[in-house]
């Protein structure tokens, strides 16, 4: 048995705050203890109450920093780590000019293994302990991601994309190959360690009806797997999709017809929705995923989170690296605040931090395992430093409430504000940063 006792300030959420004054939605303690035992949180509460439960456990004192659940990223592209910050175009041009040529490199298992290490290091240094990742069409890319996540005991969801048209040679499978490769990956990785498989038809443009039918059959055969794809990101994308599927009532209807909608479905972007599509989302429990930095970078449009929430639709929030411009969920919340502000939908910092932790865990159906600091949950923890930079420290001198402190982190924070990251109870930030420096040493 391995025990560690963390000491610091603590914030964990019990539900989405109804407003700035909804103090019952969360627990905040200014001197808290987290007892970590064998990768889980064994006890959580006031330090004076928790410490006697493990009198011989080593104490790591993180005061005055703030301990929260690790961040959860619900939409990110593993093969795009080396095309982030590529000069922009709109969606379809960006895919053809940057994404597809880069993903061809993932036919090489050695390249996949190197990128998996780099990808998980970037998540870790930014405080993200769980992500939902698109891999490339190559099964080797998913193998590498899951193998590296297993080595780190990191909760990771992902899947190889299924694409059988409108992509270059070497980046297409067939309906049968997509099914067979995905089924083999499910058998090998789903539920192994902390891995979860996600059935991943990239989007309707790159999948024929035959392939979407196979994806639906795969989902029916493996109801414990999540499903991820893209929806209504860009007006040109929507028009092209309508040409490819003229019989469909709208974009979402394509996925609906093939049995791909349900509470485990994650739909990246979902910006330009028609009323019938919103009705279908509400009826099926499928989850749109808001990707603010990507939507701004590609000029795709403004996500209507408030309108969807009013219909009872629960959305995730995500980086969408590589069209997304930062691995940091703090920076994602920053840009999300601005996108919603343009629509008269204020994003209070308490709601924002709930969204990036327990909220995204709820979207994934995993709030009993991740996203909180409740006893019995997995010990994925991010430690935040509101004074990480001089500019932040100057602003923090005038902060007098928890909400003000959170808003500083939300608007000014990045990887420098992440003081430590625990993955299944093991501190990981220093190792991840050190590995990144070894891959890219400072010039002499």
C-alpha positions as CSV (number, residue, x, y, z in Angstrom):
1,X,0.0,0.0,0.0
2,X,1.3,3.4,-1.0
3,X,0.0,6.5,0.8
4,X,0.7,10.3,0.3
5,X,-1.0,13.1,2.1
6,X,-1.4,16.4,0.2
7,X,-2.0,19.6,2.0
8,X,-3.3,22.8,0.4
9,X,-6.4,24.8,-0.4
10,X,-9.0,22.6,-2.0
11,X,-11.9,23.2,-4.5
12,X,-14.1,20.4,-5.8
13,X,-17.6,20.6,-7.4
14,X,-20.8,18.6,-6.6
15,X,-22.8,20.0,-9.5
16,X,-22.9,22.9,-12.0
17,X,-23.2,26.1,-10.1
18,X,-26.6,27.8,-10.8
19,X,-25.0,31.2,-10.3
20,X,-22.2,33.1,-8.6
21,X,-23.8,32.7,-5.1
22,X,-24.5,29.0,-5.4
23,X,-22.0,27.9,-2.6
24,X,-23.7,24.5,-2.2
25,X,-22.5,23.5,-5.7
26,X,-18.9,23.1,-4.5
27,X,-16.7,22.6,-1.5
28,X,-13.8,25.1,-0.8
29,X,-11.4,24.5,2.1
30,X,-8.5,26.9,2.9
31,X,-6.5,24.2,4.7
32,X,-7.4,20.8,3.3
33,X,-5.9,17.3,3.2
34,X,-6.1,14.8,0.4
35,X,-5.0,11.3,1.3
36,X,-3.9,9.4,-1.7
37,X,-3.8,5.6,-1.5
38,X,-2.8,3.3,-4.4
39,X,-3.9,5.7,-7.1
40,X,-7.2,6.8,-5.5
41,X,-8.4,9.5,-3.1
42,X,-8.9,7.7,0.2
43,X,-10.0,10.8,2.2
44,X,-10.7,14.4,1.6
45,X,-11.5,17.2,4.0
46,X,-10.0,19.6,6.5
47,X,-6.3,18.8,7.0
48,X,-6.9,18.4,10.8
49,X,-9.4,15.7,10.2
50,X,-7.6,13.8,7.4
51,X,-4.1,13.8,8.8
52,X,-4.8,11.5,11.8
53,X,-6.1,8.9,9.3
54,X,-2.5,8.4,8.0
55,X,-0.1,9.4,10.7
56,X,2.9,7.9,8.9
57,X,2.1,9.1,5.3
58,X,4.6,11.6,3.8
59,X,3.1,15.1,3.6
60,X,3.4,17.2,0.4
61,X,2.6,20.8,1.4
62,X,1.2,22.7,-1.6
63,X,0.0,25.7,0.4
64,X,-0.9,28.4,-0.7
65,X,-1.8,26.7,-4.0
66,X,-5.2,25.4,-4.9
67,X,-5.8,21.7,-5.4
68,X,-8.5,20.8,-8.0
69,X,-9.4,17.7,-10.0
70,X,-7.3,17.3,-13.1
71,X,-8.7,18.9,-16.2
72,X,-10.5,16.8,-18.8
73,X,-10.2,17.6,-22.6
74,X,-13.1,16.1,-24.5
75,X,-11.9,16.7,-28.1
76,X,-8.3,16.7,-29.3
77,X,-6.3,15.3,-32.3
78,X,-3.3,13.3,-31.3
79,X,-1.7,13.3,-34.8
80,X,-1.8,17.1,-35.0
81,X,0.8,18.0,-32.4
82,X,3.2,19.2,-35.1
83,X,0.7,21.3,-37.1
84,X,-0.6,23.4,-34.3
85,X,0.1,27.0,-35.1
86,X,0.1,26.4,-38.9
87,X,-1.0,29.5,-40.8
88,X,-4.7,29.5,-40.9
89,X,-7.3,28.8,-43.6
90,X,-10.8,27.7,-43.2
91,X,-11.7,24.1,-42.2
92,X,-11.5,22.1,-45.5
93,X,-8.4,23.9,-46.7
94,X,-6.7,23.4,-43.4
95,X,-7.5,19.7,-43.4
96,X,-6.1,19.2,-46.9
97,X,-3.1,21.6,-46.5
98,X,-1.9,20.6,-43.1
99,X,-3.8,17.8,-41.3
100,X,-3.9,15.1,-43.9
101,X,-0.2,15.4,-44.9
102,X,0.8,15.3,-41.3
103,X,-1.4,12.3,-40.5
104,X,0.3,10.3,-43.3
105,X,3.4,10.2,-41.1
106,X,1.5,8.1,-38.5
107,X,1.9,5.0,-40.7
108,X,5.3,4.7,-39.0
109,X,4.9,3.0,-35.6
110,X,8.2,4.6,-34.3
111,X,6.8,8.1,-35.2
112,X,3.6,7.2,-33.4
113,X,5.4,6.2,-30.3
114,X,7.5,9.4,-30.2
115,X,4.5,11.6,-30.7
116,X,2.5,9.7,-28.1
117,X,5.1,10.5,-25.5
118,X,5.2,14.2,-26.6
119,X,1.4,14.4,-26.7
120,X,0.8,13.1,-23.2
121,X,3.7,15.2,-21.9
122,X,2.0,18.3,-23.3
123,X,-1.3,17.4,-21.7
124,X,0.3,16.7,-18.4
125,X,2.3,20.0,-18.1
126,X,-1.0,21.8,-18.8
127,X,-2.9,20.1,-16.0
128,X,-4.9,17.8,-18.2
129,X,-5.2,14.3,-16.9
130,X,-7.8,12.8,-19.2
131,X,-8.5,13.5,-22.9
132,X,-10.7,12.1,-25.7
133,X,-8.4,11.8,-28.7
134,X,-8.8,11.3,-32.4
135,X,-5.9,9.2,-33.7
136,X,-5.0,8.7,-37.4
137,X,-6.5,6.1,-39.7
138,X,-3.6,3.8,-38.8
139,X,-4.2,1.3,-36.1
140,X,-0.6,1.9,-35.0
141,X,-1.4,5.4,-33.9
142,X,-4.1,4.2,-31.4
143,X,-1.8,1.4,-30.3
144,X,0.9,3.9,-29.4
145,X,-1.4,6.2,-27.6
146,X,-3.0,3.5,-25.5
147,X,0.4,1.9,-24.7
148,X,1.9,5.1,-23.5
149,X,-1.2,6.0,-21.5
150,X,-1.0,2.6,-19.9
151,X,2.6,3.0,-19.0
152,X,1.7,6.3,-17.2
153,X,-1.5,4.9,-15.7
154,X,-3.3,7.8,-17.3
155,X,-7.0,7.7,-18.1
156,X,-7.2,8.1,-21.9
157,X,-10.1,7.7,-24.4
158,X,-9.5,7.6,-28.1
159,X,-9.8,5.7,-31.3
160,X,-8.5,5.4,-34.9
161,X,-10.4,7.5,-37.3
162,X,-12.5,5.7,-40.0
163,X,-12.1,7.4,-43.4
164,X,-12.8,5.7,-46.7
165,X,-13.1,8.7,-49.1
166,X,-12.1,12.3,-49.7
167,X,-8.6,11.8,-48.2
168,X,-5.2,11.1,-49.8
169,X,-3.8,7.7,-50.6
170,X,-2.4,6.1,-47.5
171,X,-4.9,7.8,-45.3
172,X,-8.0,5.8,-46.2
173,X,-9.3,2.5,-45.0
174,X,-12.4,0.6,-46.2
175,X,-15.6,0.0,-44.4
176,X,-14.6,-3.5,-43.5
177,X,-11.0,-2.6,-42.6
178,X,-12.3,0.3,-40.4
179,X,-14.6,-2.1,-38.6
180,X,-12.0,-4.8,-38.2
181,X,-9.2,-2.5,-37.0
182,X,-11.5,-0.8,-34.6
183,X,-12.9,-4.1,-33.2
184,X,-9.4,-5.4,-32.7
185,X,-8.4,-2.3,-30.9
186,X,-11.5,-2.5,-28.7
187,X,-10.6,-6.1,-27.8
188,X,-7.0,-5.2,-27.0
189,X,-7.4,-1.8,-25.2
190,X,-11.0,-1.0,-24.1
191,X,-11.1,-1.4,-20.3
192,X,-7.4,-2.3,-20.1
193,X,-5.8,-0.1,-17.4
194,X,-7.6,3.2,-17.6
195,X,-8.2,3.2,-21.4
196,X,-11.5,3.5,-23.1
197,X,-12.1,3.1,-26.8
198,X,-14.0,5.6,-28.8
199,X,-15.6,4.6,-32.2
200,X,-14.4,7.4,-34.5
201,X,-15.8,8.0,-38.0
202,X,-14.0,11.3,-38.6
203,X,-17.0,13.0,-40.2
204,X,-19.5,12.4,-42.9
205,X,-17.4,13.9,-45.6
206,X,-14.7,11.3,-45.2
207,X,-17.0,8.3,-44.7
208,X,-19.3,6.7,-47.2
209,X,-22.7,5.4,-46.1
210,X,-21.3,1.9,-46.1
211,X,-18.6,3.0,-43.6
212,X,-21.1,4.8,-41.3
213,X,-23.3,1.7,-41.4
214,X,-20.3,-0.3,-40.2
215,X,-19.6,2.3,-37.5
216,X,-23.2,2.0,-36.3
217,X,-22.8,-1.8,-36.2
218,X,-19.6,-1.5,-34.2
219,X,-21.4,0.9,-31.7
220,X,-24.3,-1.6,-31.4
221,X,-21.8,-4.5,-30.7
222,X,-19.9,-2.4,-28.1
223,X,-22.3,-0.2,-26.2
224,X,-19.7,0.6,-23.6
225,X,-17.6,2.5,-26.0
226,X,-18.0,6.2,-26.7
227,X,-18.5,7.6,-30.2
228,X,-16.9,10.8,-31.5
229,X,-17.1,12.7,-34.8
230,X,-17.6,16.3,-36.1
231,X,-20.7,18.2,-36.8
232,X,-21.6,21.5,-38.4
233,X,-18.3,23.3,-37.8
234,X,-18.2,25.3,-41.0
235,X,-20.7,26.5,-43.6
236,X,-18.7,25.1,-46.6
237,X,-18.4,21.8,-44.7
238,X,-22.2,21.6,-44.2
239,X,-22.9,22.4,-47.9
240,X,-20.5,19.7,-49.1
241,X,-22.0,17.2,-46.6
242,X,-25.5,17.9,-48.0
243,X,-24.2,17.2,-51.5
244,X,-22.8,13.8,-50.4
245,X,-25.9,12.9,-48.4
246,X,-28.8,14.5,-50.4
247,X,-31.4,12.2,-48.8
248,X,-30.6,13.4,-45.2
249,X,-32.8,16.0,-43.6
250,X,-29.8,17.8,-42.2
251,X,-26.2,17.1,-41.1
252,X,-27.1,15.4,-37.8
253,X,-29.6,13.2,-39.5
254,X,-26.8,11.4,-41.2
255,X,-25.4,10.1,-37.9
256,X,-28.9,9.6,-36.6
257,X,-29.8,7.2,-39.4
258,X,-26.8,5.0,-38.8
259,X,-27.4,4.6,-35.0
260,X,-24.6,6.9,-33.9
261,X,-26.5,9.2,-31.5
262,X,-26.8,8.6,-27.8
263,X,-25.6,9.7,-24.4
264,X,-22.0,8.5,-25.2
265,X,-21.8,10.5,-28.5
266,X,-19.5,13.5,-28.6
267,X,-20.0,15.9,-31.5
268,X,-17.2,18.3,-32.1
269,X,-18.2,21.9,-32.8
270,X,-21.9,21.8,-33.5
271,X,-22.0,25.5,-34.3
272,X,-24.5,25.9,-37.1
273,X,-27.4,23.8,-36.0
274,X,-30.9,23.8,-37.3
275,X,-34.0,23.6,-35.0
276,X,-34.6,19.9,-35.9
277,X,-31.0,19.0,-35.0
278,X,-31.3,20.7,-31.6
279,X,-34.5,18.7,-31.0
280,X,-32.6,15.5,-31.9
281,X,-29.7,16.3,-29.6
282,X,-32.1,16.9,-26.7
283,X,-34.0,13.7,-27.5
284,X,-31.0,11.4,-27.8
285,X,-28.7,12.9,-25.1
286,X,-25.8,13.3,-27.4
287,X,-23.2,15.9,-26.4
288,X,-21.9,18.8,-28.5
289,X,-18.3,19.8,-27.7
290,X,-17.3,23.5,-27.7
291,X,-13.8,24.1,-29.1
292,X,-13.4,27.9,-28.7
293,X,-9.7,28.4,-29.8
294,X,-10.2,26.3,-32.9
295,X,-13.5,28.0,-33.8
296,X,-11.8,31.4,-33.6
297,X,-8.7,30.3,-35.4
298,X,-10.5,28.8,-38.4
299,X,-13.2,31.5,-38.3
300,X,-15.9,28.9,-38.0
301,X,-18.5,30.7,-35.9
302,X,-19.8,31.1,-32.3
303,X,-21.0,28.2,-30.2
304,X,-24.4,28.8,-28.6
305,X,-23.8,27.1,-25.3
306,X,-26.6,29.1,-23.5
307,X,-29.2,28.2,-26.1
308,X,-28.3,24.5,-26.0
309,X,-28.3,24.5,-22.2
310,X,-31.8,26.0,-22.2
311,X,-32.9,22.9,-24.1
312,X,-31.4,20.6,-21.6
313,X,-28.4,19.7,-23.8
314,X,-25.1,19.3,-21.9
315,X,-22.0,20.3,-23.8
316,X,-18.3,19.5,-23.3
317,X,-15.5,22.0,-23.7
318,X,-12.2,21.1,-25.4
319,X,-8.9,22.3,-26.9
320,X,-9.3,20.7,-30.4
321,X,-5.5,20.9,-30.9
322,X,-4.2,21.2,-33.7
323,X,-6.7,23.8,-35.1
324,X,-7.1,24.7,-31.4
325,X,-4.2,26.9,-30.5
326,X,-3.3,25.8,-27.0
327,X,-3.1,22.5,-24.9
328,X,-4.2,24.6,-21.9
329,X,-7.7,24.2,-20.6
330,X,-7.1,27.5,-18.8
331,X,-6.6,29.2,-22.2
332,X,-9.5,27.3,-23.6
333,X,-11.7,28.7,-20.8
334,X,-10.3,32.1,-21.5
335,X,-11.3,32.0,-25.2
336,X,-14.6,30.3,-24.3
337,X,-15.4,33.2,-22.1
338,X,-14.9,35.6,-25.0
339,X,-17.0,33.6,-27.5
340,X,-19.9,33.4,-25.1
341,X,-19.5,37.1,-24.0
342,X,-20.1,38.1,-27.7
343,X,-23.5,36.4,-27.4
344,X,-24.5,37.9,-24.1
345,X,-23.8,34.6,-22.3
346,X,-21.4,35.3,-19.3
347,X,-19.2,32.4,-18.2
348,X,-18.7,32.8,-14.5
349,X,-15.4,31.4,-13.3
350,X,-17.1,28.9,-11.0
351,X,-19.1,27.5,-13.9
352,X,-15.9,27.5,-16.1
353,X,-13.9,25.4,-13.6
354,X,-16.8,23.1,-13.1
355,X,-17.0,22.6,-16.9
356,X,-13.3,21.7,-17.3
357,X,-13.5,19.2,-14.4
358,X,-16.7,17.6,-13.2
359,X,-18.7,19.0,-16.1
360,X,-16.7,17.2,-18.7
361,X,-16.6,14.1,-16.5
362,X,-20.4,14.2,-16.5
363,X,-20.5,14.5,-20.3
364,X,-18.3,11.3,-20.5
365,X,-20.4,9.5,-17.9
366,X,-17.3,9.2,-15.7
367,X,-18.1,11.6,-12.8
368,X,-18.0,8.7,-10.4
369,X,-14.3,8.1,-11.3
370,X,-12.8,11.5,-12.4
371,X,-13.5,15.2,-12.3
372,X,-13.9,15.6,-8.5
373,X,-11.8,15.2,-5.3
374,X,-14.3,12.9,-3.7
375,X,-13.1,9.9,-1.7
376,X,-13.1,6.8,-3.8
377,X,-12.3,8.6,-7.1
378,X,-9.1,8.3,-9.1
379,X,-6.4,10.5,-7.8
380,X,-6.0,12.8,-10.8
381,X,-5.2,16.3,-9.3
382,X,-4.1,19.6,-10.7
383,X,-2.4,22.1,-8.3
384,X,-2.9,25.7,-9.4
385,X,-0.7,28.8,-8.6
386,X,-2.5,32.1,-9.1
387,X,0.8,33.9,-8.7
388,X,2.7,32.0,-11.4
389,X,3.7,35.1,-13.3
390,X,4.5,38.6,-12.2
391,X,1.5,39.9,-14.0
392,X,-0.7,37.3,-12.3
393,X,0.9,38.1,-8.9
394,X,0.2,41.8,-9.3
395,X,-3.4,41.2,-10.1
396,X,-3.7,38.6,-7.3
397,X,-2.8,41.2,-4.7
398,X,-6.2,42.8,-5.3
399,X,-8.2,39.6,-5.4
400,X,-10.3,39.1,-2.3
401,X,-12.6,36.2,-3.3
402,X,-12.3,32.7,-4.6
403,X,-14.2,33.7,-7.8
404,X,-11.7,36.5,-8.5
405,X,-8.8,34.1,-8.0
406,X,-10.3,31.6,-10.4
407,X,-11.0,34.3,-13.0
408,X,-7.3,35.4,-12.9
409,X,-6.4,31.7,-13.6
410,X,-9.0,31.5,-16.3
411,X,-7.9,34.6,-18.1
412,X,-4.2,34.8,-17.5
413,X,-3.2,31.2,-16.7
414,X,-1.4,28.7,-18.8
415,X,1.1,25.8,-18.1
416,X,3.1,28.1,-15.8
417,X,0.1,28.3,-13.5
418,X,0.2,24.5,-13.1
419,X,2.3,23.9,-10.0
420,X,1.9,20.1,-10.0
421,X,-0.1,17.4,-11.6
422,X,-0.9,14.0,-10.1
423,X,-1.9,11.2,-12.4
424,X,-3.3,8.2,-10.4
425,X,-1.6,9.7,-7.3
426,X,1.8,10.1,-8.9
427,X,3.3,13.5,-9.4
428,X,4.0,13.9,-13.1
429,X,4.7,17.5,-14.1
430,X,8.4,17.5,-13.5
431,X,9.0,14.3,-15.4
432,X,6.8,15.5,-18.3
433,X,8.6,18.8,-18.6
434,X,12.0,17.1,-18.3
435,X,11.2,14.7,-21.1
436,X,10.1,17.6,-23.3
437,X,13.4,19.4,-22.6
438,X,15.4,16.3,-23.5
439,X,13.6,16.0,-26.8
440,X,14.2,19.7,-27.5
441,X,17.2,21.0,-25.6
442,X,17.9,24.7,-25.3
443,X,20.4,25.8,-28.0
444,X,24.0,26.2,-26.7
